[in-house]
Amino acid sequence: MKSLFTDLRRGTGAIVISSSGGAELAIESSKYENGLFTFCLIDALNNNNADINKDKAITISELQAYVTQEVSRLSNGLQVPTSRIQNKELDYRIW
């Protein structure tokens, strides 16, 4: 696993979505019963809110877009998830 994530530019198909940027804090709150990122991730999948095109499938790019938008919105821009790579060729269904 370590070698897989060492250099994501090699085109391994790995996509990493982090909860916040390197200079930001990840918001934790009892209001969300999780961290804000985890709250939005669970909401995206359990409620199909990340199904942006309404085709009854959630792809990596839809999940990435939804979680980034919602975390940023709910934190008033204080926490913004980041992604290491976006590989359109490997944008597969995850839910």
Secondary structure, 3 states (H helix, E strand, C coil): CHHHHHCHHHCCCCCCEECCCCCCCCCEECCCCEEHHHHHHHHHHHCCCCCCCCCCCCEHHHHHHHHHHHHHHHCCCCCCCEECCCCHHHCCECC
